[in-house]
């Protein structure tokens, strides 16, 4: 049993945000960050049994920015 699960959060090309778990087949998306956090908690609870549930959900935000040279 791990104590934490890590999600990578990125802005979606279509708008909103996407979250992907590292090392697990969990993916969710939402229009805003607060809804995304709710969706992540729900997805994690669906993936794990109560005795295997991670105690911490860690979010890593990735923001890509392009500037002119």
BADODREN-326642 format. One record per atom (N, C-alpha, C, O): residue number from 1; atom name; x, y, z. Coordinates in Angstrom, 2 decimals. Layout:
<rec dogu="NUM" pado="CA" east="X" north="Y" up="Z"/>
...
REM end
This chain:
<rec dogu="1" pado="N" east="0.84" north="-1.19" up="0.00"/>
<rec dogu="1" pado="CA" east="0.00" north="0.00" up="0.00"/>
<rec dogu="1" pado="C" east="0.88" north="1.24" up="0.00"/>
<rec dogu="1" pado="O" east="1.76" north="1.39" up="0.85"/>
<rec dogu="2" pado="N" east="0.64" north="2.13" up="-0.93"/>
<rec dogu="2" pado="CA" east="1.34" north="3.40" up="-0.95"/>
<rec dogu="2" pado="C" east="0.54" north="4.42" up="-0.17"/>
<rec dogu="2" pado="O" east="-0.68" north="4.34" up="-0.09"/>
<rec dogu="3" pado="N" east="1.24" north="5.39" up="0.42"/>
<rec dogu="3" pado="CA" east="0.56" north="6.43" up="1.16"/>
<rec dogu="3" pado="C" east="0.12" north="7.59" up="0.29"/>
<rec dogu="3" pado="O" east="-0.68" north="8.42" up="0.72"/>
<rec dogu="4" pado="N" east="0.64" north="7.66" up="-0.95"/>
<rec dogu="4" pado="CA" east="0.26" north="8.77" up="-1.81"/>
<rec dogu="4" pado="C" east="0.16" north="8.35" up="-3.26"/>
<rec dogu="4" pado="O" east="0.73" north="7.34" up="-3.68"/>
<rec dogu="5" pado="N" east="-0.57" north="9.14" up="-4.00"/>
<rec dogu="5" pado="CA" east="-0.69" north="8.97" up="-5.44"/>
<rec dogu="5" pado="C" east="-0.42" north="10.35" up="-6.06"/>
<rec dogu="5" pado="O" east="-0.82" north="11.37" up="-5.52"/>
<rec dogu="6" pado="N" east="0.26" north="10.35" up="-7.19"/>
<rec dogu="6" pado="CA" east="0.65" north="11.61" up="-7.82"/>
<rec dogu="6" pado="C" east="-0.08" north="11.77" up="-9.15"/>
<rec dogu="6" pado="O" east="-0.13" north="10.84" up="-9.96"/>
<rec dogu="7" pado="N" east="-0.66" north="12.96" up="-9.35"/>
<rec dogu="7" pado="CA" east="-1.31" north="13.31" up="-10.61"/>
<rec dogu="7" pado="C" east="-0.55" north="14.43" up="-11.28"/>
<rec dogu="7" pado="O" east="-0.08" north="15.36" up="-10.62"/>
<rec dogu="8" pado="N" east="-0.44" north="14.35" up="-12.60"/>
<rec dogu="8" pado="CA" east="0.11" north="15.44" up="-13.41"/>
<rec dogu="8" pado="C" east="-1.09" north="16.19" up="-13.99"/>
<rec dogu="8" pado="O" east="-1.95" north="15.59" up="-14.63"/>
<rec dogu="9" pado="N" east="-1.12" north="17.51" up="-13.75"/>
<rec dogu="9" pado="CA" east="-2.22" north="18.35" up="-14.20"/>
<rec dogu="9" pado="C" east="-1.72" north="19.24" up="-15.34"/>
<rec dogu="9" pado="O" east="-0.70" north="19.92" up="-15.21"/>
<rec dogu="10" pado="N" east="-2.45" north="19.24" up="-16.45"/>
<rec dogu="10" pado="CA" east="-2.10" north="20.08" up="-17.59"/>
<rec dogu="10" pado="C" east="-3.36" north="20.75" up="-18.13"/>
<rec dogu="10" pado="O" east="-4.47" north="20.22" up="-17.99"/>
<rec dogu="11" pado="N" east="-3.18" north="21.90" up="-18.76"/>
<rec dogu="11" pado="CA" east="-4.29" north="22.53" up="-19.45"/>
<rec dogu="11" pado="C" east="-4.60" north="21.73" up="-20.70"/>
<rec dogu="11" pado="O" east="-3.70" north="21.30" up="-21.42"/>
<rec dogu="12" pado="N" east="-5.88" north="21.52" up="-20.96"/>
<rec dogu="12" pado="CA" east="-6.32" north="20.77" up="-22.13"/>
<rec dogu="12" pado="C" east="-6.30" north="21.67" up="-23.36"/>
<rec dogu="12" pado="O" east="-6.55" north="22.87" up="-23.24"/>
<rec dogu="13" pado="N" east="-6.02" north="21.12" up="-24.51"/>
<rec dogu="13" pado="CA" east="-6.04" north="21.89" up="-25.75"/>
<rec dogu="13" pado="C" east="-7.45" north="22.40" up="-26.06"/>
<rec dogu="13" pado="O" east="-7.61" north="23.44" up="-26.70"/>
<rec dogu="14" pado="N" east="-8.46" north="21.66" up="-25.62"/>
<rec dogu="14" pado="CA" east="-9.85" north="22.03" up="-25.87"/>
<rec dogu="14" pado="C" east="-10.40" north="22.98" up="-24.80"/>
<rec dogu="14" pado="O" east="-11.55" north="23.40" up="-24.88"/>
<rec dogu="15" pado="N" east="-9.59" north="23.31" up="-23.81"/>
<rec dogu="15" pado="CA" east="-10.03" north="24.13" up="-22.68"/>
<rec dogu="15" pado="C" east="-10.20" north="23.27" up="-21.45"/>
<rec dogu="15" pado="O" east="-10.43" north="22.06" up="-21.57"/>
<rec dogu="16" pado="N" east="-10.11" north="23.85" up="-20.29"/>
<rec dogu="16" pado="CA" east="-10.20" north="23.09" up="-19.06"/>
<rec dogu="16" pado="C" east="-8.87" north="22.45" up="-18.70"/>
<rec dogu="16" pado="O" east="-7.81" north="22.90" up="-19.13"/>
<rec dogu="17" pado="N" east="-8.95" north="21.38" up="-17.89"/>
<rec dogu="17" pado="CA" east="-7.75" north="20.75" up="-17.37"/>
<rec dogu="17" pado="C" east="-7.87" north="19.23" up="-17.45"/>
<rec dogu="17" pado="O" east="-8.97" north="18.67" up="-17.40"/>
<rec dogu="18" pado="N" east="-6.72" north="18.56" up="-17.56"/>
<rec dogu="18" pado="CA" east="-6.63" north="17.10" up="-17.58"/>
<rec dogu="18" pado="C" east="-5.72" north="16.65" up="-16.45"/>
<rec dogu="18" pado="O" east="-4.71" north="17.30" up="-16.16"/>
<rec dogu="19" pado="N" east="-6.06" north="15.53" up="-15.83"/>
<rec dogu="19" pado="CA" east="-5.25" north="14.96" up="-14.76"/>
<rec dogu="19" pado="C" east="-4.97" north="13.50" up="-15.08"/>
<rec dogu="19" pado="O" east="-5.88" north="12.74" up="-15.40"/>
<rec dogu="20" pado="N" east="-3.69" north="13.12" up="-14.97"/>
<rec dogu="20" pado="CA" east="-3.27" north="11.73" up="-15.21"/>
<rec dogu="20" pado="C" east="-2.47" north="11.26" up="-14.02"/>
<rec dogu="20" pado="O" east="-1.54" north="11.94" up="-13.58"/>
<rec dogu="21" pado="N" east="-2.82" north="10.09" up="-13.49"/>
<rec dogu="21" pado="CA" east="-2.09" north="9.52" up="-12.36"/>
<rec dogu="21" pado="C" east="-0.81" north="8.86" up="-12.87"/>
<rec dogu="21" pado="O" east="-0.80" north="8.23" up="-13.93"/>
<rec dogu="22" pado="N" east="0.26" north="9.01" up="-12.11"/>
<rec dogu="22" pado="CA" east="1.51" north="8.34" up="-12.44"/>
<rec dogu="22" pado="C" east="1.49" north="6.93" up="-11.86"/>
<rec dogu="22" pado="O" east="1.28" north="6.76" up="-10.66"/>
<rec dogu="23" pado="N" east="1.71" north="5.94" up="-12.70"/>
<rec dogu="23" pado="CA" east="1.77" north="4.57" up="-12.24"/>
<rec dogu="23" pado="C" east="0.43" north="3.89" up="-12.09"/>
<rec dogu="23" pado="O" east="0.37" north="2.74" up="-11.63"/>
<rec dogu="24" pado="N" east="-0.65" north="4.57" up="-12.46"/>
<rec dogu="24" pado="CA" east="-2.00" north="4.00" up="-12.37"/>
<rec dogu="24" pado="C" east="-2.78" north="4.41" up="-13.61"/>
<rec dogu="24" pado="O" east="-2.47" north="5.43" up="-14.23"/>
<rec dogu="25" pado="N" east="-3.78" north="3.64" up="-13.96"/>
<rec dogu="25" pado="CA" east="-4.62" north="3.96" up="-15.12"/>
<rec dogu="25" pado="C" east="-5.80" north="4.82" up="-14.67"/>
<rec dogu="25" pado="O" east="-6.95" north="4.40" up="-14.74"/>
<rec dogu="26" pado="N" east="-5.49" north="6.02" up="-14.22"/>
<rec dogu="26" pado="CA" east="-6.54" north="6.95" up="-13.78"/>
<rec dogu="26" pado="C" east="-6.37" north="8.24" up="-14.57"/>
<rec dogu="26" pado="O" east="-5.29" north="8.82" up="-14.60"/>
<rec dogu="27" pado="N" east="-7.46" north="8.67" up="-15.19"/>
<rec dogu="27" pado="CA" east="-7.48" north="9.90" up="-15.98"/>
<rec dogu="27" pado="C" east="-8.81" north="10.59" up="-15.73"/>
<rec dogu="27" pado="O" east="-9.85" north="9.94" up="-15.70"/>
<rec dogu="28" pado="N" east="-8.79" north="11.90" up="-15.56"/>
<rec dogu="28" pado="CA" east="-10.03" north="12.67" up="-15.45"/>
<rec dogu="28" pado="C" east="-9.79" north="14.07" up="-15.98"/>
<rec dogu="28" pado="O" east="-8.65" north="14.48" up="-16.18"/>
<rec dogu="29" pado="N" east="-10.88" north="14.79" up="-16.20"/>
<rec dogu="29" pado="CA" east="-10.78" north="16.15" up="-16.71"/>
<rec dogu="29" pado="C" east="-11.92" north="16.99" up="-16.17"/>
<rec dogu="29" pado="O" east="-12.92" north="16.46" up="-15.67"/>
<rec dogu="30" pado="N" east="-11.77" north="18.31" up="-16.28"/>
<rec dogu="30" pado="CA" east="-12.80" north="19.23" up="-15.81"/>
<rec dogu="30" pado="C" east="-12.54" north="20.61" up="-16.41"/>
<rec dogu="30" pado="O" east="-11.46" north="20.89" up="-16.92"/>
<rec dogu="31" pado="N" east="-13.55" north="21.46" up="-16.32"/>
<rec dogu="31" pado="CA" east="-13.44" north="22.82" up="-16.85"/>
<rec dogu="31" pado="C" east="-12.64" north="23.75" up="-15.94"/>
<rec dogu="31" pado="O" east="-12.06" north="24.72" up="-16.42"/>
<rec dogu="32" pado="N" east="-12.61" north="23.46" up="-14.63"/>
<rec dogu="32" pado="CA" east="-11.87" north="24.32" up="-13.70"/>
<rec dogu="32" pado="C" east="-11.15" north="23.46" up="-12.67"/>
<rec dogu="32" pado="O" east="-11.43" north="22.27" up="-12.52"/>
<rec dogu="33" pado="N" east="-10.23" north="24.08" up="-11.95"/>
<rec dogu="33" pado="CA" east="-9.37" north="23.35" up="-11.00"/>
<rec dogu="33" pado="C" east="-10.18" north="22.76" up="-9.86"/>
<rec dogu="33" pado="O" east="-9.93" north="21.62" up="-9.47"/>
<rec dogu="34" pado="N" east="-11.12" north="23.50" up="-9.30"/>
<rec dogu="34" pado="CA" east="-11.89" north="22.98" up="-8.17"/>
<rec dogu="34" pado="C" east="-12.69" north="21.75" up="-8.54"/>
<rec dogu="34" pado="O" east="-12.73" north="20.78" up="-7.78"/>
<rec dogu="35" pado="N" east="-13.32" north="21.76" up="-9.71"/>
<rec dogu="35" pado="CA" east="-14.06" north="20.58" up="-10.18"/>
<rec dogu="35" pado="C" east="-13.10" north="19.44" up="-10.48"/>
<rec dogu="35" pado="O" east="-13.42" north="18.28" up="-10.24"/>
<rec dogu="36" pado="N" east="-11.93" north="19.77" up="-11.00"/>
<rec dogu="36" pado="CA" east="-10.93" north="18.74" up="-11.26"/>
<rec dogu="36" pado="C" east="-10.52" north="18.03" up="-9.98"/>
<rec dogu="36" pado="O" east="-10.38" north="16.81" up="-9.97"/>
<rec dogu="37" pado="N" east="-10.33" north="18.77" up="-8.91"/>
<rec dogu="37" pado="CA" east="-9.96" north="18.16" up="-7.62"/>
<rec dogu="37" pado="C" east="-11.05" north="17.21" up="-7.14"/>
<rec dogu="37" pado="O" east="-10.75" north="16.13" up="-6.62"/>
<rec dogu="38" pado="N" east="-12.30" north="17.60" up="-7.29"/>
<rec dogu="38" pado="CA" east="-13.42" north="16.72" up="-6.91"/>
<rec dogu="38" pado="C" east="-13.39" north="15.45" up="-7.76"/>
<rec dogu="38" pado="O" east="-13.54" north="14.34" up="-7.25"/>
<rec dogu="39" pado="N" east="-13.20" north="15.63" up="-9.07"/>
<rec dogu="39" pado="CA" east="-13.15" north="14.48" up="-9.98"/>
<rec dogu="39" pado="C" east="-11.99" north="13.54" up="-9.66"/>
<rec dogu="39" pado="O" east="-12.13" north="12.32" up="-9.76"/>
<rec dogu="40" pado="N" east="-10.84" north="14.11" up="-9.28"/>
<rec dogu="40" pado="CA" east="-9.69" north="13.29" up="-8.92"/>
<rec dogu="40" pado="C" east="-10.00" north="12.45" up="-7.68"/>
<rec dogu="40" pado="O" east="-9.72" north="11.25" up="-7.66"/>
<rec dogu="41" pado="N" east="-10.57" north="13.07" up="-6.66"/>
<rec dogu="41" pado="CA" east="-10.93" north="12.32" up="-5.44"/>
<rec dogu="41" pado="C" east="-11.89" north="11.18" up="-5.76"/>
<rec dogu="41" pado="O" east="-11.73" north="10.06" up="-5.26"/>
<rec dogu="42" pado="N" east="-12.89" north="11.45" up="-6.59"/>
<rec dogu="42" pado="CA" east="-13.85" north="10.41" up="-6.97"/>
<rec dogu="42" pado="C" east="-13.18" north="9.29" up="-7.76"/>
<rec dogu="42" pado="O" east="-13.46" north="8.11" up="-7.53"/>
<rec dogu="43" pado="N" east="-12.30" north="9.65" up="-8.69"/>
<rec dogu="43" pado="CA" east="-11.61" north="8.64" up="-9.49"/>
<rec dogu="43" pado="C" east="-10.72" north="7.76" up="-8.62"/>
<rec dogu="43" pado="O" east="-10.66" north="6.55" up="-8.83"/>
<rec dogu="44" pado="N" east="-10.03" north="8.36" up="-7.66"/>
<rec dogu="44" pado="CA" east="-9.17" north="7.59" up="-6.76"/>
<rec dogu="44" pado="C" east="-10.01" north="6.65" up="-5.91"/>
<rec dogu="44" pado="O" east="-9.65" north="5.49" up="-5.71"/>
<rec dogu="45" pado="N" east="-11.13" north="7.14" up="-5.40"/>
<rec dogu="45" pado="CA" east="-11.97" north="6.29" up="-4.55"/>
<rec dogu="45" pado="C" east="-12.57" north="5.13" up="-5.33"/>
<rec dogu="45" pado="O" east="-12.82" north="4.07" up="-4.76"/>
<rec dogu="46" pado="N" east="-12.79" north="5.31" up="-6.64"/>
<rec dogu="46" pado="CA" east="-13.29" north="4.21" up="-7.47"/>
<rec dogu="46" pado="C" east="-12.21" north="3.18" up="-7.79"/>
<rec dogu="46" pado="O" east="-12.51" north="2.01" up="-8.02"/>
<rec dogu="47" pado="N" east="-10.97" north="3.61" up="-7.80"/>
<rec dogu="47" pado="CA" east="-9.85" north="2.75" up="-8.19"/>
<rec dogu="47" pado="C" east="-9.36" north="1.85" up="-7.05"/>
<rec dogu="47" pado="O" east="-8.89" north="0.74" up="-7.30"/>
<rec dogu="48" pado="N" east="-9.46" north="2.32" up="-5.81"/>
<rec dogu="48" pado="CA" east="-8.87" north="1.61" up="-4.68"/>
<rec dogu="48" pado="C" east="-9.93" north="1.15" up="-3.69"/>
<rec dogu="48" pado="O" east="-10.96" north="1.80" up="-3.50"/>
<rec dogu="49" pado="N" east="-9.66" north="0.01" up="-3.07"/>
<rec dogu="49" pado="CA" east="-10.47" north="-0.42" up="-1.93"/>
<rec dogu="49" pado="C" east="-10.17" north="0.49" up="-0.75"/>
<rec dogu="49" pado="O" east="-9.13" north="1.15" up="-0.73"/>
<rec dogu="50" pado="N" east="-11.06" north="0.53" up="0.21"/>
<rec dogu="50" pado="CA" east="-10.91" north="1.44" up="1.35"/>
<rec dogu="50" pado="C" east="-9.59" north="1.22" up="2.10"/>
<rec dogu="50" pado="O" east="-8.95" north="2.18" up="2.51"/>
<rec dogu="51" pado="N" east="-9.18" north="-0.04" up="2.27"/>
<rec dogu="51" pado="CA" east="-7.94" north="-0.32" up="3.00"/>
<rec dogu="51" pado="C" east="-6.69" north="-0.07" up="2.16"/>
<rec dogu="51" pado="O" east="-5.58" north="-0.07" up="2.71"/>
<rec dogu="52" pado="N" east="-6.83" north="0.15" up="0.84"/>
<rec dogu="52" pado="CA" east="-5.70" north="0.44" up="-0.04"/>
<rec dogu="52" pado="C" east="-5.65" north="1.90" up="-0.46"/>
<rec dogu="52" pado="O" east="-4.73" north="2.30" up="-1.19"/>
<rec dogu="53" pado="N" east="-6.61" north="2.70" up="-0.02"/>
<rec dogu="53" pado="CA" east="-6.73" north="4.09" up="-0.45"/>
<rec dogu="53" pado="C" east="-5.51" north="4.91" up="-0.03"/>
<rec dogu="53" pado="O" east="-5.14" north="4.89" up="1.15"/>
<rec dogu="54" pado="N" east="-4.89" north="5.62" up="-0.97"/>
<rec dogu="54" pado="CA" east="-3.77" north="6.49" up="-0.61"/>
<rec dogu="54" pado="C" east="-4.23" north="7.57" up="0.37"/>
<rec dogu="54" pado="O" east="-5.36" north="8.05" up="0.29"/>
<rec dogu="55" pado="N" east="-3.36" north="7.93" up="1.29"/>
<rec dogu="55" pado="CA" east="-3.69" north="8.97" up="2.28"/>
<rec dogu="55" pado="C" east="-3.51" north="10.37" up="1.71"/>
<rec dogu="55" pado="O" east="-4.15" north="11.31" up="2.17"/>
<rec dogu="56" pado="N" east="-2.63" north="10.50" up="0.70"/>
<rec dogu="56" pado="CA" east="-2.32" north="11.80" up="0.11"/>
<rec dogu="56" pado="C" east="-2.48" north="11.72" up="-1.39"/>
<rec dogu="56" pado="O" east="-2.04" north="10.76" up="-2.03"/>
<rec dogu="57" pado="N" east="-3.12" north="12.74" up="-1.96"/>
<rec dogu="57" pado="CA" east="-3.17" north="12.91" up="-3.41"/>
<rec dogu="57" pado="C" east="-2.33" north="14.13" up="-3.73"/>
<rec dogu="57" pado="O" east="-2.67" north="15.25" up="-3.34"/>
<rec dogu="58" pado="N" east="-1.22" north="13.92" up="-4.42"/>
<rec dogu="58" pado="CA" east="-0.30" north="15.01" up="-4.75"/>
<rec dogu="58" pado="C" east="-0.55" north="15.45" up="-6.19"/>
<rec dogu="58" pado="O" east="-0.63" north="14.62" up="-7.09"/>
<rec dogu="59" pado="N" east="-0.66" north="16.76" up="-6.39"/>
<rec dogu="59" pado="CA" east="-0.92" north="17.31" up="-7.72"/>
<rec dogu="59" pado="C" east="0.31" north="18.08" up="-8.22"/>
<rec dogu="59" pado="O" east="0.80" north="18.98" up="-7.54"/>
<rec dogu="60" pado="N" east="0.79" north="17.72" up="-9.40"/>
<rec dogu="60" pado="CA" east="1.90" north="18.42" up="-10.04"/>
<rec dogu="60" pado="C" east="1.32" north="19.17" up="-11.24"/>
<rec dogu="60" pado="O" east="0.85" north="18.55" up="-12.19"/>
<rec dogu="61" pado="N" east="1.37" north="20.48" up="-11.18"/>
<rec dogu="61" pado="CA" east="0.85" north="21.32" up="-12.26"/>
<rec dogu="61" pado="C" east="1.94" north="21.60" up="-13.28"/>
<rec dogu="61" pado="O" east="3.05" north="22.01" up="-12.93"/>
<rec dogu="62" pado="N" east="1.62" north="21.37" up="-14.55"/>
<rec dogu="62" pado="CA" east="2.55" north="21.65" up="-15.63"/>
<rec dogu="62" pado="C" east="1.92" north="22.72" up="-16.51"/>
<rec dogu="62" pado="O" east="0.80" north="22.56" up="-17.01"/>
<rec dogu="63" pado="N" east="2.64" north="23.80" up="-16.67"/>
<rec dogu="63" pado="CA" east="2.16" north="24.88" up="-17.53"/>
<rec dogu="63" pado="C" east="3.20" north="25.13" up="-18.59"/>
<rec dogu="63" pado="O" east="4.34" north="25.50" up="-18.30"/>
<rec dogu="64" pado="N" east="2.81" north="24.93" up="-19.81"/>
<rec dogu="64" pado="CA" east="3.71" north="25.16" up="-20.92"/>
<rec dogu="64" pado="C" east="3.44" north="26.55" up="-21.49"/>
<rec dogu="64" pado="O" east="2.29" north="26.94" up="-21.71"/>
<rec dogu="65" pado="N" east="4.50" north="27.27" up="-21.72"/>
<rec dogu="65" pado="CA" east="4.38" north="28.63" up="-22.25"/>
<rec dogu="65" pado="C" east="5.39" north="28.80" up="-23.38"/>
<rec dogu="65" pado="O" east="6.54" north="28.39" up="-23.24"/>
<rec dogu="66" pado="N" east="4.96" north="29.38" up="-24.46"/>
<rec dogu="66" pado="CA" east="5.83" north="29.62" up="-25.61"/>
<rec dogu="66" pado="C" east="5.95" north="31.13" up="-25.78"/>
<rec dogu="66" pado="O" east="4.96" north="31.85" up="-25.78"/>
<rec dogu="67" pado="N" east="7.19" north="31.59" up="-25.93"/>
<rec dogu="67" pado="CA" east="7.42" north="33.00" up="-26.19"/>
<rec dogu="67" pado="C" east="8.22" north="33.16" up="-27.47"/>
<rec dogu="67" pado="O" east="8.94" north="32.25" up="-27.88"/>
<rec dogu="68" pado="N" east="8.09" north="34.30" up="-28.08"/>
<rec dogu="68" pado="CA" east="8.84" north="34.56" up="-29.32"/>
<rec dogu="68" pado="C" east="10.31" north="34.73" up="-29.00"/>
<rec dogu="68" pado="O" east="10.66" north="35.30" up="-27.97"/>
<rec dogu="69" pado="N" east="11.15" north="34.25" up="-29.88"/>
<rec dogu="69" pado="CA" east="12.60" north="34.38" up="-29.69"/>
<rec dogu="69" pado="C" east="13.08" north="35.72" up="-30.13"/>
<rec dogu="69" pado="O" east="14.28" north="36.01" up="-30.03"/>
REM end
